[in-house]
Amino acid sequence: MSGIVKVILAIILPPLAVALEHGAGKKLAVNIILTLLGWIPGVIHAIFFT
C-alpha cells in the first residue's frame, strides 16, 4: 500500500490501519484501547506504527 493511503486509513480507521500492517496482536489491541479512550491517541499510534 502507498504511504499516503496508509496515513489516510490511519486517520479514518486507526485500528484497521494497524491490523493491515501488523495483523491481530498486541499493537492492534493497544490501538483499539487508545481509539476507544480518544480518537486522537488512536490516530497518533496508528500513524506511528504504519
trRosetta pair geometry for C-beta under 8 A, 3 or more apart (Angstrom, degrees):
i j d omega theta_ij theta_ji phi_ij phi_ji
1 5 5.1 -116 176 84 101 124
1 6 5.5 119 113 -59 120 91
1 9 7.9 -22 167 5 151 145
1 20 7.3 36 -10 140 150 134
2 5 4.4 89 63 6 90 107
2 6 7.0 -153 94 -9 47 85
3 6 5.6 -54 -151 32 33 113
3 7 6.6 30 154 -17 66 104
4 7 5.7 -52 -149 35 35 111
4 8 6.4 35 153 -17 66 105
5 8 5.8 -53 -147 38 32 110
5 9 6.2 31 154 -17 65 108
6 9 5.8 -57 -146 41 29 110
6 10 6.1 32 153 -23 64 107
6 17 6.1 107 -166 -151 69 111
6 21 7.3 68 -141 -70 121 121
6 50 4.6 -168 173 148 119 124
7 10 5.5 -52 -145 35 31 114
7 11 6.5 30 154 -19 63 103
7 47 6.2 44 -128 -121 77 96
7 50 7.4 -180 -74 93 48 122
8 11 5.8 -56 -152 34 31 109
8 12 6.3 17 156 -9 67 110
9 12 5.9 -61 -140 44 31 102
9 13 6.1 -42 -175 53 70 87
9 16 6.3 -103 175 97 106 105
9 17 4.4 145 116 -85 100 102
9 20 7.4 -18 138 30 153 144
9 50 7.8 -138 78 177 104 169
10 13 7.9 -79 -116 72 15 47
10 14 5.6 42 -165 -112 59 64
10 17 4.0 -104 -82 73 66 178
10 18 7.8 86 -115 -42 89 72
10 43 6.2 106 146 -151 84 66
10 46 3.8 172 -150 125 97 115
10 47 4.8 133 136 -70 152 65
10 50 5.4 -155 -70 33 129 145
11 14 7.6 38 -94 -67 9 79
11 43 5.6 41 -118 -140 51 118
11 46 8.0 -161 -51 86 33 131
11 47 7.6 40 -60 -66 72 109
13 16 3.9 18 123 23 120 121
13 17 6.4 148 92 -21 72 85
14 17 5.8 -58 -149 33 33 112
14 18 6.6 25 159 -13 67 106
14 31 5.6 -151 138 -180 104 113
14 34 7.7 -85 123 89 150 105
14 35 5.1 -177 64 -85 126 123
14 39 7.6 162 -6 -163 131 66
14 42 4.0 152 70 147 162 98
14 43 5.2 -120 -77 -83 126 46
14 45 6.8 73 -177 69 131 90
14 46 3.6 -144 -149 -34 86 145
15 18 5.8 -58 -149 40 35 108
15 19 6.0 36 154 -22 69 109
15 28 6.3 73 -157 -159 86 80
15 31 5.1 155 -99 115 67 113
15 32 5.0 50 -102 -81 132 76
15 35 5.8 -84 -39 -1 100 156
15 42 7.0 -41 -44 -167 75 123
15 46 7.4 -95 -52 -87 25 123
16 19 5.6 -54 -142 38 31 113
16 20 6.3 31 159 -19 65 105
17 20 6.1 -55 -148 35 27 108
17 21 6.5 16 156 -11 61 113
17 46 4.6 78 75 -172 127 119
17 50 5.1 -51 158 -64 109 155
18 21 5.9 -65 -147 43 30 106
18 22 5.8 -29 175 31 70 111
18 27 5.6 -148 -176 131 121 102
18 28 5.2 166 116 -98 115 65
18 31 4.5 164 6 -6 163 167
18 45 7.4 -7 -73 124 136 96
18 46 5.3 -105 -46 -117 96 81
18 49 5.7 37 -117 90 95 128
18 50 6.7 -111 -86 -58 52 103
19 22 7.1 -78 -122 59 18 71
19 23 6.6 21 -163 -148 57 13
19 24 6.3 16 -134 -72 95 63
19 28 5.2 65 -82 -113 77 126
21 49 6.6 154 93 132 146 87
21 50 4.8 -148 -52 -113 157 81
22 25 6.0 -93 139 39 105 118
22 27 4.9 10 95 63 161 138
22 28 6.6 -162 83 -44 108 90
22 49 6.7 -33 -28 158 135 121
23 28 7.3 -96 108 -31 39 132
24 28 5.4 -71 -134 42 46 159
25 28 5.7 106 49 13 50 101
25 29 7.2 -97 119 -3 33 96
26 29 5.7 -56 -148 37 33 112
26 30 6.3 33 155 -18 67 105
27 30 5.8 -53 -146 37 31 111
27 31 6.3 31 154 -19 64 108
27 49 5.7 166 -169 -165 134 162
28 31 5.7 -57 -147 38 31 111
28 32 6.4 33 155 -21 66 103
29 32 5.8 -52 -148 33 30 111
29 33 6.5 29 154 -16 63 106
30 33 5.8 -57 -152 38 32 111
30 34 6.2 29 153 -17 67 108
30 45 6.7 -146 121 -169 101 151
31 34 5.6 -54 -143 40 33 110
31 35 6.1 33 157 -20 66 107
31 42 5.7 88 -173 -145 72 82
31 45 5.1 -169 -107 110 82 130
31 46 5.9 85 -141 -70 130 83
31 49 7.6 -108 -70 41 126 142
32 35 5.7 -55 -145 37 29 111
32 36 6.4 27 155 -17 64 106
32 42 7.7 45 -107 -121 14 120
33 36 5.8 -57 -149 37 29 109
33 37 6.4 26 154 -17 65 108
34 37 5.7 -57 -146 38 32 110
34 38 7.2 -51 175 56 62 70
34 41 4.1 -123 -174 119 103 107
34 42 4.4 157 107 -77 93 65
34 44 8.0 -105 160 56 142 88
34 45 5.1 95 70 -2 164 147
35 38 7.7 -111 -154 77 22 31
35 39 6.2 28 -152 -118 68 48
35 41 7.4 -142 -70 82 35 81
35 42 3.0 65 -80 -93 73 156
35 43 7.9 100 -103 -34 86 58
36 42 7.8 101 -1 -62 43 132
37 41 6.1 -15 81 50 108 140
37 42 7.8 152 49 -42 78 95
38 41 5.0 78 74 10 98 103
38 42 7.2 -174 91 -6 52 90
39 42 5.7 -65 -158 40 36 113
39 43 6.2 35 151 -22 72 107
40 43 5.6 -54 -145 35 33 112
40 44 6.4 33 158 -19 66 104
41 44 5.7 -53 -145 37 33 111
41 45 6.2 33 157 -18 66 108
42 45 5.8 -56 -147 39 29 111
42 46 6.2 29 155 -19 65 109
43 46 5.7 -56 -144 38 30 111
43 47 6.3 27 158 -17 66 106
44 47 6.0 -56 -146 38 28 107
44 48 6.2 29 155 -21 63 110
45 48 5.7 -58 -148 36 28 113
45 49 6.3 2 163 2 65 113
46 49 6.4 -71 -143 49 26 94
46 50 5.9 6 167 -8 67 119
47 50 6.4 -66 -131 42 24 98
